[in-house]
């Protein structure tokens, strides 16, 4: 069995060849005297002009080829061919793969595919180790993702959280510096480029940089600022918003601030040619806009567009084709009244409805929703899905260019869906509607350690983004078969019941804290967990070991859900003190077990969310 690629082929195609050869060697029962020659190459001319990632696979008993319209598409073709042969990649980490043994005759196939959407990615959040991020990058193309977004100019914030072991009093802090993050960033970029993954970077941090701070996190600053005149004036004062540079808006009428901002972006693009998309965002807080007379005469979005035009002018002067992603988020949901982007081909619109509900999917079609009036420093973010999409349509009426969705299904609300089946179905439904919304893709801002009880939502996300007409129930069934084998249906029934009693909005801080419906749901959740104990025990041997990592995760998850659901039960009944005691018990349980189950549950993030948004807290 031989895999060939052209002399001088890219690193991506060479990697695709090595991956294909390695998996086939493990899988195929080779009869003596039979040889298979597979050639890998990219050929844009063989596909429709400007097509999304596409590939063609033609293999018979002795020879064949995998051809893509670009190098990364060849790698996608390799992984999809392995999927056709029965391989499954349920979650990051090669230890979780399912690689079957197959007969030689099963190799024959002929088909082609084209991705439904161009932008298919994940953005880093939470607390992550170096290994978590590397495993995730390796996994992305296996399920159809083509993009990875490392927020800020460096992922320091997310790695630092892990190595500091925030929220976990049972683990000692490990030293980790900004210099360590720069070193690791280079490794992440190299790993992404090896697989043809498109790199998105920056976003948060620009406003802090303009103010003179090295801003690679949301950390507060105590040192005296050097450029207070560039800060937004609020209540007559120009100062850091809650002490945090990344959350502080600028006075966007200040020419010095705009000049510095545009120069910083242009320099970054010049110095980082490996970055495919540079995100230019403003402060990561709302209701903190400048109230000076000049700023009050216009809108933030008008000022934002003028800033983007200035950045475009400088990039053009430098001869840079760098794509710039601009953000519809918080005050920037309201479209500009007068200003327009002069070179729309430079820019990609990113719609980020962070305040939306995850109880339902996007609502498409005619809507009587109208934009609420913009009230400087007194806005309320929209929860209703129709209202959210009205903001998008208004922006699209003034920007006809490319755009994608930036959403948060595994960022906060998923902690209220204990079975993850509900979240997976919402993700599938949302993605199928992107075309109707005039969007060409989706990036999920989320924890990378989101495989608890499993990684079904991410699996469904990647495969649906590549092939939007796939059936969600087919994806769910194949996923559960890969993880749980003959007992897939029993596990799916159990986790589906947990999902039926989800409280996504409640955990995400939406609605009153005393809620009889949530209390009733938590009672049902506890009963489901108790009823599944016997089934879980059936998969443990006499030594106390589970038959697979998937069953071990499931039992750990069951114990966690019983503890957290009890805390939510008391909270929703209005019994804060009892709720906090149960939350403390849950916290102690997951913190003490974090080392063993580290890749599956982001302990820092679930504790942060349940304190900051849900309203639980303790004394541990």
N, C-alpha and C positions, 0 to 999 in steps of 0.2 A: 504494500500500500504506500503510495507516494503522493505528496502534495507539492506542487510546483508553483512558483511565481516568477515573474519576469526579472531579469537582471536589472539592478538599479531600482527595483520596486521600493515603495516607501516602507518605513518602519511599521506602519499600521497594517499593510498587507502581509509583511513578514510575520507579524504577530498573529494575524488571522490564520496564516498557514500553520504556524506552530500550534495554535489552539486546536485547529481541525485535526491535525495529525495526532496530537496527544489524546484527544477524546476518542477518535476512531480506534486507536491502538488499544484503549481500555475496553471498548465496546464490542468490536466485531470479532466473531469467531471465524478466522480465516481458513478456508480450505487450502490444501497444498496446491501450488502451481497456479493460483489465480492472483492477478494483480489489478489494482485500481489506481488510475492516474487522475488526479483532480488538479485542475489549473485555476489559479485565482488571479483576477486582474480587474482594474476599473476601466470603464469605457463610457464616458458621458454621452458619446454619439449614439450609443445603443438605446438611449432612453429619451423620453420627451424633454424638451428644453426647459430648464429651470424647475425640473421635477424635484420633489422632496426625496429624501433618501430612498433609493430603489435598488433592487437586485433581482437577478435571474439565476435559477439553479437548474442545471441539466446534468444528470448523472445516470449512467447505465451500469451494467455489471463490470465493465472494464475501464471506463474513462468518463470524464465529465468536467464541468467547469462551474464556478461561482463567479459571476461578474456583477459589479455594482456601478452606479453612476458616479461614485466617488470612493475614495479609499475606505472610509468608515463604513460605507454601505456593504462592502465586501465582508467586513467583520460581522455586520448585522446578518448577512446572508449565511455565514458560517454558523452563528448561534441559532438562527431559525432552522437551518438544516438539522442541527443537533436536536432541536426541539421536535422536529418532524420524526426523528429517529427514536424519540422517547426520553431524551434528557430533560430534566426539570431543574430550574434554578430558583428555588422558593424564596431565598433571602441572601443577603451578602454573606460571603465566607464560603470557600470551597468545601468546607466540612458539611455544609447543608445540601449539597447537590445530590441529585438522584441520577445515576448513570447506569442504564441497563446493559445487559448483554444481548446482542441481536445477531441474527443470521445474515450471511453475506447478501442473500437475495433481497433483504429489506432496504438496501442502500439505494435502489433505483427510484428516481423521482424526477419530475420536470414541472416547475412552476415559477412564477415571478410575483413580486409584491412591490408596492410603493407605499411609503408612509402616508397616513392620512393627514398629518400635520408636520410642519417643519420644526417648530420649537417643542422639544420633549425633554424636560429636565427636572432637576431637584436642586433646591437651595439649602445650604447647610444651616442648621439651627441646633439648639440644645448644648450638651456637653459631650465632646467627642475626643477619643484618643487618636493618635496617629494611625493605629491599625484600623480603627473604625472607618476612618475616611478613606484609607487605601482600599479596604475591602469593598466599600461602597462604590468607589470609582471603577473597580474591576467588575462589579456586578451590573452597573448601569447598562452597557450595551447588550448584555445577555437577555434583558427583558424589553429592549427597544428604546431606551433613553439615549439621547444624543448630546445632552448638555449638562453641565455642572456649574453651579454658582457658588463661589466662595465670597461671602459678604465682606465688606470693608476692603482695604488694600491688602489685608492680611487676615487669616482666620484665627488670629490670636485669641479673641474673646471666647471662642467655642472650645479651643484646646485648653486654654487656661482654666476654664470652668472645670474640665475633667481633672487636670493635674492638680488643681487646688482641692479637688473633691468637695466642692461646695455642697452644703446641705447634708453631708455624710460625716457625722462626728466619730464614726468608728474606723475611719481611714485617714492615714497621715498624708499631709500635703506633700507633693513632689515639686521640686523646682522646675519652673517653666518660664522662659523669658520671651520678649518680643523678638530677640535674635533667633531663638529656637523656632519661633513661628515662621520667620522668613526662610529659614532652612527647610522647614517642613513644607511650606508653600511651594518651593521649587520642586520638591519631590511629588507633590500632588499634581502640579502642572505637567511634569514629565510623564506621570502615569496617565493623565488624561490625554495628552498628545499622542502617546503610544497607541491609544485606542481610537484616535480621531475625534474624541469628545470635544465639543465646543465649550470654551471657557468663558464664563461670565464673572466679572469681578467689580469691586468697589461698591457703589450704592451709598450705604451709610458712611458717615465720617467726613464728607466734604466740608460741611459748615464748620466743624471743629478745626479742620486744617486751615480754613480761611482765617480763623481766629488765632492761629499760631500754635495749636495743640496737635501733637501726634495722636490722631484719633483712630484707634483700631479696636475700640470697645465702647460700651455705654458707661464706662467708669466716670465717676465724678472727679472734678479737679479742685484742689484747694489752693494751688499757686495763683498768684496775681496774674490777671490777663493783661496782654499787651495791646490788644486791638478792640477795646470796648466800644469804640466809635462805630465799628462794623456790626455790632450786635443789634438785634431788634430792640426797639424801645417799647416797653410794656409798663403801663402805669407810671410813665415818666422816667423809668430807669432802664439803663442798658447794662445787662448783666447776664451771666450764664443762667439758663433755665434749669432750675433745681440743681445747679452746679455741674451739669452734664453737657460737655461740648457737642456731642452727637445729637442731642435733643434741642439744641439752641438754634433758632432761626436767625437770619441776618437781616440787616436793613438792606433790602434789595434795591433801594434807590441810591445807596452809597456806591459811587463809581469805583472807589478803591476796592471795596469788597467784591464787586462783579469782576473787575480786572484780575484780582488775585484768584478768584474761583476759576475763571476761564483759563488762566495760565496754568493752574494746578492740573486741570483735566488734560489740557494739551500736552503738558510735560509727561504726565502719566501715560498717555497713549503712545507718545514717542518712545518712552523707555520700556514699555511692556508690549512689544509686538505679538507676544504669545496670547494676549487677551483678545478674544474675538468680539466680545461685547463689553463696553464700559458703561456701567450704570451711573447716572447722574441724578441723585436724589437730594432733597432738602432735609430739614430736621425731622427726627423720628418722634415727634410729639405734635399735638395739635392744640389749638387755642392759645398759641404763643407767638402770634404774628406781630410785626412791627406796627406801632400805632403813630408813627410820625406823620405829619400832614402830607408829605409826598407819597408815602406808601398807601395811605388811606384814600388817595385819589384814584387808585387803580386796584386791580385784584392780584392775588398771589400768582395765579396762573398766567396772567399777562406778563408779570415780571419774570416768571419761570421761562416762558417762551423766549423772551428777549435774552435771557441768560444763555439758553440753548443755542440761539442764533449766533451769539458771540463766540461760543465754543466751536460751533461749526465753522465759522470764519477762520479761526485760528488753526483748526485741523486742516482745512483746505489749503491755507497758506503753507503749512508744513508738508503738504502732499500726502496726508494720511487718509486712508479709506476706513478708518475705525468706525464701527457702528456704535451709536449712542442709544441707550435705553432710557426713556423718560417715564416717569411714574405718575399714575393716577391714584392718589392716596390721600386720605384726610382732606385738608383744604383744597388740595389739587384735584379732587373729584369734580369740583366746579370748573367748567371749561373757561378759557380766556374770552373776554368780550371783544377785544380788538386785535391783539397780536396774533400772528400766524408764523409757523415755521417756514423759513424761506427755502430750505433744502430738505423736503420731507424724506427723500431717499436715504439720508444719513441716519434717520431716527426710527426707532421701534417703540411703539406705544406699549406700556405694560399696565394692565388694569389690576389693581390690588384691593378687592373688596374685603378688607380684613375684619370688618364688623358684621359680616353676613351671618345668617343662621346656617347650621349644617344639619338641621332637622329635615330640610327639604333640598331638592335640586334646583338649579337655575330655572326660572320661569320665563319662557320665550313666548313671543307673540305680541299682539297689540296690548298696550298698557295705558291706563289713564293716569299713571303716576306722573307728577311734575316735580321738577327740582325745587326743593325748599329754598327760600331766599338765603343768600350768603350773609351771615352776620359775623363780622370780624371778631375773633376770639370768643364767640358764643355759638359755635356749631355743635350739632349732634350727629354722630356718624350713623349711617343707615344700616338697619338690620334686615329690613324687608328686601327680598330678592328682586322684585319688580323695580323698586326705587333704585337699588344698586345698578341695575342694567340701564335705567334711564340716564344715569350719569355717564355711562359708557357711550350710549347712543349720541348724547349731546357732544361729547368730545369727538366722536367719529365724524360728526357733521362739519367739524373744522379741521380735522386731520384725516386725510384719506389713505394714509400709508399703512404699513405693516403693523400688526399688533398681536400680543398674546396675553393669556390670563396668568396672573400670579396669585395663587390661592393657598389656603392654609388648612387642608383637611387633616393633616397630621401635625399641626402646630400647637393646638390647645384643645379644641373641641373633642378630639378623638379619645381623650381620657374619660369622657362620659359615655363612650360606646365600648362596653366591656367585651363584646364579641367581635368587633371590627367588621362584621358582615354588613351592617348598615352603612358604615363609612365606605366600604368597597363599592357598594351599589350606588351611593351618592356620587362618588368619584367617577364611576363608569357613566352614569347618566349625565353628569356635568360635561365630561369630555366629549360625548357624542353631540352635544349642542353647540360646541365652540364655533363650527362653521356658520351656523345660523346667526351667531353673535358677531360675525365679521372678524373672527380671531383665528390665527393660524398656529395655535399651540398653547402650551400650558407649562408653567414651572411651579412646582410645589415647594413652598417655604415650610420646612418641617424638620423635626428631629430625625437624625439618621438612625438612631437606635429606636425604631418603631416597629418591633416585631413581637408584640405582646398582646394577644396569645400567639400571633404569627404575623407574617408580612403580607397578608392578602391584599390590603388596600394599595400598597406600592406595586405589587405584582400586577394587579388589575390596571393600575394607572399606566404603567409602562406599556403593557400589551395593547391597551385600548388606544393610547396615543398613537401607536404605530398602525393599528387596524381598528378604526372606530366602529366598524360594523360587526365586530366580534360580539358574541353573546355572553353576558356577564355570568349566567348560570353555568355555561360551559367552562369559563375560566375558573369559577369557584370549584366546580367538580374536579377539574384536573389538578388544581392546587391542593385540595384536600386529599385526593388520591395519592399525590406525591408525598405528602407529609404523614398521613395517618393510615394509608393502605386500606385494608379490608374494613376498618372501623371508621372510614371517612364520613359516612352518613351519620353515625352516632355523634361524632364530634361536631359536624355541621349543624345537626339539630340542636345540640346543646348551646353552641356559640350563637346560633341564630336567635334562640330564645333570649340570651343575654342582650343581644342587639335590639330585639323588639322592645326591651325595657330601657333603652338608652336615655340619657339625660345630657346630651351634648351641649345644649344651650345653657343649662343650669351650671355645669362644671365650668363653662366659659364665662360665667358671671352675668348671664342675661336673665332677667326676671327677678322676682322677689325671692329672698332666701327661705322664707317659710312657704312651703308648697306641698299641699296634700297629695297631688298627683305624683310628684317626685318621690315622696315617702312611700306611696303604694308601689311604685316601680322598684324601689330598693328592697322592699320586702320580697317581691317576686324574684329579683336577682339572687338574693341570699338563698331562697328555696331551690333555685336552679343549681346553684353551686353545691349545695348539700346533696341534692339528688344525684349529682354526677360523681360523687366521691367513690362509690362502689366501682364504677366503670374505670376510673383512674387507677384504683388499686389493682384491678385485673391486669394492668400492663406493667406491674412491678414484680420483680422476681423475689425469691426468698432472701436474697442479700440486700433488698431494699433499692435496687437499681432499676431504672425504667428501661424499656426495650429500645427507646430511641430518644434523642435530644428533644424531639417534638413533644413527646409525652411528658418528659421531665419539665419542659417549659409550661406545658398545659397545667400541670399540678401546681407549680409555683404560682402561676397566674390565678388559679382557682383560689388559693389561699389569700393572695393579694386582693382579689375582688371581694371576697367575704369581708375583709377588714375595711376596705375603702367604702363599700356599699353601706356598711353599718355606720360609718362616720357621716355619710351623706344622708342616711335615714334620720339620724338625730338632728342634723343641721336643718333638714327640710321640715322637721317637726318644731323647730324653734328652740331646740335644746342644745345651745352652743357649747356649754361646758362638757356634756357627754360626747358631743361630736368631736371636740378637740381631743379628748382622751383616746377615742378610737382612731383618730388621725395619727396621734403619737404612736399607737401600737402598730399601725400600718407603716409609718415611717421607720420605726425600729426594725421591722421585719424586712423591708426592702433594702435598707441600708446595710444590714448585716449580711444579706445575701447578694449584694451588688457584684462582688468580685466574680462569683460563679456565673451569674446571669447578665453580665455587663452588656453584651451586644444587643440584648432584646428589649430592655426597659431603661429609659433615660431617667434615672432616679432624681437627678438635679431638677429636671424639667417638670416632672409630675408633682414634685413637692413645691416648686415655685408656682405652678399654675393653680394648684389647690389652695395655696395661701393667698396669692395675689388676686385671683379672679373668683374662686369658689367661695372663699371666706372661712377656710379651716386653718387652724394654727395650734401650735402646742409649745411645750417647754423643753423638749428633748435637746 
